[in-house]
Amino acid sequence: MKATDLAKVRATLWAAADELRANSKLTPVQYRDPVLGLVFLAYAENRFEAVRAEVEAKSSARNPATIGDYKAKSVLYVPDESRLSTLVELPEGEDIGKATDEAIKAIEEANPELKDILPRGYQKLDRSTLTELLRLFAPLPTRLEGDAFGFIYEDFLSNFAAQEGKGGGEYFTPYSIVRLIVEILEPFQGRVFDPACGSGGMFVQCAKFVERHNESASRKLSVFGAEKTEDTVPLAKMNLALHGLSGDIRQANSYYEDPHGAVGAFDYVMANPPFNVSKIKKDQLAGDKRFPFGMPKADNGNFVWIQQFYAALSPKGRAGFVMANSAGDAGHSEKEIRKELIESGTVDVMVAIGPNFFYTVTLPVTLWFLDKAKVGTPRQDTVLFLDARNIFRQIDRAHRDFLPEQIEFLANIVRLYRGEDIETTSGSEVLLKEYFPDGKYVDVGGLCKVASRVEIKEQGWSLNPGRYAGIAAVDESDVDFIGDLEALYEEFIMLGDQADVLRSKVEAAVQGILNV
């Protein structure tokens, strides 16, 4: 299928499925899982049919084909009752919701690795809605190829997340942000960890990166994730399965639980954690090796996450993650942790991203990149600051993303800084020639600056790219109000505490004089 045809199919499928939901009594959350389950059944049937003739040709009446024969080809076995074509042809009076639930049960029984992954509850759907959904998805196994189902699953995840707003943003990070993180991180092979993995988008983009470089993701990558929300874990596991990946995804609260024994265990760490979380029970974390620089005194979880990412890296490991802007300039105890992190020599690249890239917040964010392998190299005492706030595509009034050539351009700036070969398959040549005509890294005002550790110290250990990259026009909306307010409030509390101490000392001194 041509790319243009696939794009049309993807758009048509979502429009049709969304219209069905709009005409039902279901919320996007109630509708999401059953729809994604049907996409998965279509994918499984497609893969099964692709090898069925070959498997059956090798069987006989005495030695019929078995489930194991399909497993040997890395294909799920799909019983007849689990096929969408069977479900859509059921007689008019049949309980189609019950039949679909039984189809899910049958494919899980034939493939125990799917246990507790696929959605249930199709009997709760309105019959007419489910019937139309089955008619919509039933032709897909014969019309699409394997990779196409991954794209469709991603489309549906993205669109559901947009409809769900804040709730959707908790399990889904927009693709252009993830793609940029992956291109800078360069996960060619090894163990990848995401302790706030949501629906697994970081892992999927890692796999695509490996495949773009003509390697097998299933052979080159091992993925490990933790996700706090029980309902989101199956979304991640289905996402991995649709992209031909297997991974160890655990339900766990990464503040207090470490199911993968993360310290020093991973070649790559990627994450989009929740920002500015309060009420973390820090007393439960005392002595935990995942927090080598100690607990921040502020009631804020940003530097709890940052330390986890740092600690999980192997001696040559790299991390890339999304973080609130306020973490780059936060004061007091958080500043001390940030200083220690900078002095470790592992902070590699900081990228400022403008507002309206996320479903959860409209605020700008910063991408942090750590690299333990740069310790002992000429880059040990430097950090590359990139201000990408003026680079974006405006999708609509409230949403932005990056074009492929913009992602490649930003990643190429990092490659030039690292002394690596650039890549131009996505069309970044024009931008590269405009800003780096000699093909070598140079500081560009308003875009990028390599700062020494001495310069960073002079800036109060700030990791805010705007302080280094130079002046650029900043919209009033491009302000992290919540983060700035939290920093000011922390300073207010600390000044109040100091005032209380001074007051008690003055009172003691005055009382001493009066008593004399």
C-alpha positions in Angstrom: 0.0 0.0 0.0 1.3 3.5 -0.9 2.0 5.9 1.9 -0.7 8.3 0.5 -3.2 5.5 0.5 -2.3 4.5 4.1 -2.7 8.1 5.2 -6.2 8.2 3.7 -7.1 4.9 5.4 -5.9 6.1 8.7 -7.8 9.4 8.5 -11.0 7.6 7.3 -10.9 5.0 10.0 -10.6 7.6 12.8 -13.3 9.8 11.3 -15.7 6.8 11.1 -14.9 5.5 14.6 -15.2 8.9 16.1 -18.6 9.5 14.5 -19.8 6.2 16.0 -18.7 7.4 19.4 -20.3 10.8 19.0 -23.6 9.1 18.2 -23.4 6.8 21.3 -23.6 7.5 25.0 -20.0 6.6 25.6 -17.2 8.9 26.8 -13.8 8.7 25.0 -12.4 6.8 27.9 -15.2 4.2 27.8 -14.8 3.9 24.0 -11.0 3.8 23.8 -10.2 0.3 25.0 -12.8 -1.6 23.0 -11.7 0.1 19.8 -8.0 -0.5 20.4 -8.9 -4.2 21.1 -10.5 -4.5 17.7 -7.5 -2.9 16.0 -5.4 -5.5 17.8 -7.6 -8.4 16.6 -7.4 -7.1 13.1 -3.6 -7.0 13.3 -3.4 -10.5 14.8 -5.6 -11.9 12.0 -3.5 -10.2 9.4 -0.3 -11.7 10.7 -1.9 -15.1 11.1 -3.2 -15.2 7.5 0.2 -14.1 6.2 1.8 -17.3 7.3 -1.2 -19.7 7.4 -0.7 -21.1 3.9 3.0 -21.8 4.5 2.3 -23.5 7.9 -0.6 -25.6 6.6 1.4 -26.7 3.5 3.8 -28.4 5.9 1.1 -30.2 7.8 -0.8 -33.4 7.1 -3.9 -35.3 8.4 -1.6 -37.3 10.7 0.4 -34.2 11.7 -1.9 -31.2 11.6 -0.6 -27.6 12.1 -0.3 -26.7 15.8 -0.2 -23.4 17.8 3.5 -24.1 18.2 4.0 -24.0 14.4 2.6 -20.4 14.4 4.6 -19.4 17.5 7.8 -20.6 15.7 7.1 -17.9 13.1 6.5 -15.2 15.9 2.8 -15.1 15.0 -0.1 -15.3 17.4 -2.5 -18.2 16.8 -6.0 -16.8 16.0 -8.9 -19.3 16.6 -11.8 -19.1 14.1 -14.0 -17.5 16.7 -11.5 -14.7 17.3 -11.5 -13.6 13.6 -13.2 -10.3 12.8 -14.6 -11.9 9.6 -16.4 -14.5 11.8 -17.8 -11.9 14.2 -19.1 -9.6 11.5 -20.9 -12.5 9.8 -22.8 -13.6 12.9 -26.6 -14.1 12.4 -28.8 -11.1 13.2 -30.2 -12.5 16.5 -26.8 -13.5 17.9 -25.4 -11.7 21.0 -22.6 -10.0 19.3 -21.2 -8.4 22.5 -20.9 -11.8 24.2 -19.4 -13.3 21.0 -16.7 -10.6 20.9 -15.8 -11.1 24.6 -15.5 -14.8 23.9 -13.3 -14.0 20.9 -11.0 -12.1 23.2 -11.0 -15.0 25.7 -10.2 -17.5 23.0 -7.2 -15.7 21.6 -5.8 -15.2 25.1 -6.2 -18.9 25.9 -4.4 -19.8 22.7 -1.7 -17.2 23.4 -1.0 -17.0 27.2 1.3 -14.1 26.8 -1.8 -12.0 26.0 -3.3 -12.7 29.4 -4.8 -9.5 31.0 -3.7 -7.4 28.0 -6.8 -7.3 25.8 -9.9 -5.3 26.6 -13.1 -6.9 27.9 -16.7 -5.6 28.3 -17.9 -5.6 24.7 -21.3 -6.7 26.0 -21.6 -3.2 27.6 -21.4 -1.5 24.2 -24.6 -0.7 22.4 -25.3 -3.4 19.8 -25.5 -1.0 16.8 -22.2 0.7 17.8 -20.4 -2.6 18.1 -21.8 -3.9 14.9 -20.7 -0.9 13.0 -17.2 -1.0 14.5 -16.9 -4.6 13.5 -17.9 -3.7 9.9 -15.4 -0.9 10.0 -12.4 -3.0 11.1 -13.3 -6.5 9.6 -11.8 -5.6 6.1 -8.5 -4.5 7.5 -6.7 -7.9 7.7 -6.9 -8.2 4.0 -6.3 -4.5 3.1 -3.3 -3.6 5.3 0.1 -4.9 6.1 1.6 -5.5 9.5 3.3 -2.1 10.0 0.2 -0.2 9.1 -1.6 -1.5 12.2 1.0 0.1 14.3 0.4 3.4 12.7 -3.4 3.1 13.1 -3.0 2.1 16.8 -0.8 5.2 17.3 -3.3 7.4 15.5 -6.1 6.2 17.7 -4.0 6.6 20.9 -3.1 10.1 19.9 -6.7 11.1 19.0 -8.2 9.6 22.1 -5.5 11.4 24.2 -6.5 14.7 22.6 -10.2 14.1 23.3 -9.4 13.1 26.9 -7.3 16.2 27.6 -5.3 16.0 30.8 -6.2 12.3 31.4 -5.0 11.4 27.9 -1.8 13.3 28.3 -0.9 11.2 31.3 -0.5 8.1 29.0 0.5 9.7 25.7 3.4 11.9 24.8 3.1 13.6 21.3 5.2 11.8 18.7 7.3 14.8 17.5 8.6 15.3 21.1 9.4 11.6 21.5 11.0 11.4 18.1 13.2 14.4 18.9 14.3 12.8 22.2 15.1 9.5 20.4 17.0 11.2 17.6 19.2 13.0 20.2 19.5 9.9 22.4 20.4 7.6 19.5 19.4 4.2 21.0 21.2 1.9 18.5 21.2 -1.1 20.8 20.9 -2.1 24.5 18.6 -1.9 27.4 15.9 0.9 27.4 14.1 2.0 30.5 11.1 4.2 31.0 9.8 4.4 34.7 6.7 6.4 33.6 6.0 4.6 30.4 2.3 5.4 29.8 1.3 3.7 26.5 4.9 2.8 25.6 5.4 5.5 22.9 9.1 6.0 23.9 9.8 2.3 23.2 8.0 2.3 19.9 10.0 5.3 18.6 13.2 3.7 19.8 12.3 0.7 17.7 11.6 2.9 14.7 14.9 4.6 15.1 16.7 1.2 15.0 14.7 0.2 11.9 15.5 3.5 10.1 19.1 2.5 10.5 18.5 -0.9 8.9 18.6 -3.0 12.0 16.1 -5.3 13.8 14.6 -3.6 16.9 13.6 -7.0 18.4 17.3 -8.1 18.2 18.9 -4.9 19.2 16.7 -3.6 22.0 15.4 -4.8 25.3 12.7 -2.7 26.8 11.7 -2.3 30.5 8.9 -0.1 31.8 7.0 0.9 34.9 3.5 2.5 34.9 1.5 3.6 37.9 -2.0 3.3 36.3 -3.3 -0.2 36.0 -5.5 0.5 33.0 -2.6 2.0 31.0 -0.3 -1.1 31.3 -2.4 -3.1 28.7 -2.2 -0.1 26.3 1.6 -0.3 26.4 1.7 -4.1 26.0 -0.6 -3.9 23.0 1.4 -1.1 21.5 4.6 -3.1 21.8 3.0 -6.2 20.3 1.7 -4.3 17.4 5.2 -3.1 16.6 6.8 -6.5 17.0 8.4 -5.8 20.3 8.3 -7.7 23.6 9.1 -6.0 26.8 8.9 -6.2 30.6 6.2 -3.7 31.6 5.3 -3.7 35.3 2.6 -1.8 37.2 4.5 0.1 39.8 4.7 3.5 41.5 8.2 4.6 40.6 8.6 6.9 43.5 8.5 4.0 46.0 9.0 0.9 43.9 11.9 -0.3 41.8 10.7 -3.5 40.0 13.6 -3.7 37.6 16.5 -3.0 40.0 17.2 0.1 38.0 20.4 1.5 39.5 23.2 1.3 36.9 21.2 -1.2 34.9 20.3 0.6 31.6 22.0 1.9 28.5 19.1 4.4 27.8 16.5 6.0 30.0 13.6 7.9 28.4 10.6 9.5 30.2 7.9 12.1 30.3 7.2 12.1 34.0 4.4 14.1 35.8 5.7 17.6 36.7 5.8 19.4 40.0 4.2 16.5 42.0 3.7 17.3 45.7 3.1 15.2 48.8 5.7 12.5 47.9 6.5 10.6 51.1 10.2 11.3 51.1 10.8 9.6 54.5 10.1 6.3 52.6 13.0 7.0 50.2 15.7 7.6 52.7 18.8 5.6 51.8 17.5 4.6 48.4 20.4 4.4 45.9 18.2 5.8 43.2 18.6 9.2 44.8 22.4 9.7 45.2 22.2 13.5 45.7 19.6 13.4 48.5 16.0 14.5 48.8 15.0 18.1 47.8 13.4 20.0 50.7 10.8 21.6 48.4 7.5 19.7 48.1 8.2 19.0 44.5 9.0 15.7 42.7 11.0 17.0 39.8 14.4 16.3 41.2 13.2 13.0 42.6 12.5 12.0 39.0 15.8 13.5 37.6 17.9 11.5 40.1 16.1 8.3 39.2 17.0 8.8 35.5 20.6 9.6 36.4 21.0 6.7 38.8 19.5 4.1 36.3 22.2 4.7 33.7 25.1 2.3 33.2 28.6 3.9 33.1 28.2 4.6 29.4 24.4 5.3 29.5 22.4 8.2 28.1 19.1 9.7 29.4 16.6 11.9 27.6 13.4 13.2 29.4 10.8 16.0 29.5 10.9 18.3 32.5 9.2 21.5 33.7 11.1 24.7 33.0 11.2 25.6 36.6 13.6 22.7 37.4 16.3 24.4 35.4 16.3 27.5 37.7 14.9 26.2 41.0 16.7 27.4 44.0 17.9 26.2 47.4 18.0 22.4 47.9 17.0 21.8 44.2 19.8 24.1 43.1 22.3 22.1 45.2 21.2 18.9 43.5 21.4 20.5 40.1 24.9 21.7 40.9 26.0 18.2 41.9 24.5 16.8 38.7 26.4 19.4 36.6 29.6 18.8 38.4 29.3 15.1 37.7 30.0 16.0 34.1 26.9 14.1 32.7 24.6 16.9 31.7 25.0 16.9 27.9 22.2 18.8 26.1 19.3 21.1 27.2 16.6 21.9 24.7 13.9 24.6 25.3 10.5 23.7 23.7 7.8 26.3 23.2 4.2 26.1 24.5 1.3 24.0 23.1 3.1 20.8 22.3 1.4 18.7 25.0 -2.2 17.6 25.9 -1.7 18.0 29.7 -0.2 21.5 29.7 0.0 24.4 27.4 3.2 25.6 29.1 6.7 25.4 27.5 9.0 22.6 28.7 12.7 21.7 28.6 14.2 18.4 27.3 17.2 17.2 29.4 19.9 14.9 28.1 22.4 13.2 30.3 25.4 11.2 29.0 27.7 9.4 31.4 30.0 8.4 28.5 31.1 12.0 28.1 32.9 12.0 31.4 36.6 12.0 30.6 36.1 13.5 27.1 36.5 17.1 25.9 32.7 17.6 26.4 32.9 16.7 30.1 32.9 20.4 31.2 30.5 21.7 28.6 26.7 21.7 28.0 25.0 22.4 24.7 22.0 24.7 25.1 19.4 24.7 22.3 16.5 27.2 22.2 13.9 25.6 20.0 11.0 27.8 21.1 10.8 29.5 17.7 10.9 26.2 15.7 7.6 24.5 15.3 4.6 23.8 13.0 1.3 25.4 14.0 -1.3 22.7 13.7 -4.2 24.8 15.0 -4.6 27.6 17.5 -3.9 25.4 20.5 -1.5 22.7 19.1 2.0 22.6 17.7 4.4 19.9 16.6 7.7 19.6 14.8 8.1 18.7 11.1 10.4 15.8 10.3 13.0 18.2 8.9 12.9 20.3 12.0 13.5 17.3 14.2 16.4 16.2 12.1 17.8 19.7 12.1 17.8 20.0 15.9 19.3 16.5 16.2 22.0 17.4 13.7 23.0 20.4 15.8 23.6 17.9 18.6 25.5 15.6 16.2 27.7 18.5 15.1 28.4 19.3 18.8 29.3 15.7 19.5 31.5 15.3 16.4 29.1 12.8 14.8 28.0 12.4 11.2 24.8 14.3 10.3 21.7 12.7 8.8 19.7 14.4 6.0 17.1 11.7 5.0 14.2 13.9 6.3 15.2 17.1 4.4 17.2 19.2 6.9 19.8 20.2 4.4 18.3 23.7 3.8 18.3 24.6 7.5 21.8 23.1 8.0 23.2 25.2 5.1 21.5 28.3 6.5 22.9 28.0 10.0 26.0 25.9 9.6 27.3 26.6 6.1 30.8 25.1 6.9 29.3 21.9 8.2 30.8 22.4 11.6 29.2 23.4 14.9 29.2 27.1 15.8 27.3 29.0 18.4 24.2 30.7 16.8 22.6 33.6 18.6 19.0 32.8 19.6 19.5 29.1 18.7 22.4 27.3 20.3 25.4 27.9 22.6 28.0 25.6 24.1 28.6 26.8 27.7 31.5 25.8 29.9 31.0 24.8 33.5 32.5 28.1 34.6 29.8 30.0 32.6 27.1 27.8 34.1 28.4 28.5 37.6 28.4 32.2 36.8 24.7 31.9 35.9 23.9 30.4 39.3 24.0 26.8 38.0 21.0 27.5 35.8 20.2 25.0 33.0 17.7 27.4 31.3 18.7 27.4 27.6 17.4 31.0 27.1 20.1 32.3 29.5 22.8 31.0 27.2 21.5 30.8 23.6 20.9 34.6 23.4 18.0 36.9 22.9 14.9 35.6 21.1 11.4 37.0 21.0 9.3 35.2 23.6 5.6 35.3 23.6 3.9 36.2 26.9 2.3 32.7 26.9 5.8 31.2 26.8 6.1 31.5 30.6 6.1 28.7 33.1 3.8 30.6 35.5 3.2 27.6 37.8 6.8 26.7 38.0 7.9 30.3 38.7 5.2 30.6 41.3 6.3 27.4 43.0 9.9 28.6 43.1 8.9 32.0 44.5 6.7 30.2 47.1 9.6 28.0 48.2 11.7 31.1 48.6 9.0 32.7 50.6 8.7 29.7 52.9 12.4 29.6 53.5 12.6 33.3 54.2 9.7 32.9 56.6 11.6 30.0 58.4 14.7 32.2 58.6 12.6 35.0 60.0 11.2 32.7 62.7 14.7 31.7 63.7 15.8 35.3 63.9 12.7 36.2 65.9 13.4 33.5 68.5 17.0 34.7 68.8 15.9 38.3 69.2 13.3 37.4 71.8 15.8 35.3 73.7 18.3 38.2 73.7 15.7 40.7 74.8 14.4 38.4 77.5 17.9 37.9 78.7 18.5 41.7 79.0 15.1 42.3 80.7 15.7 39.5 83.2 19.0 41.1 84.2 
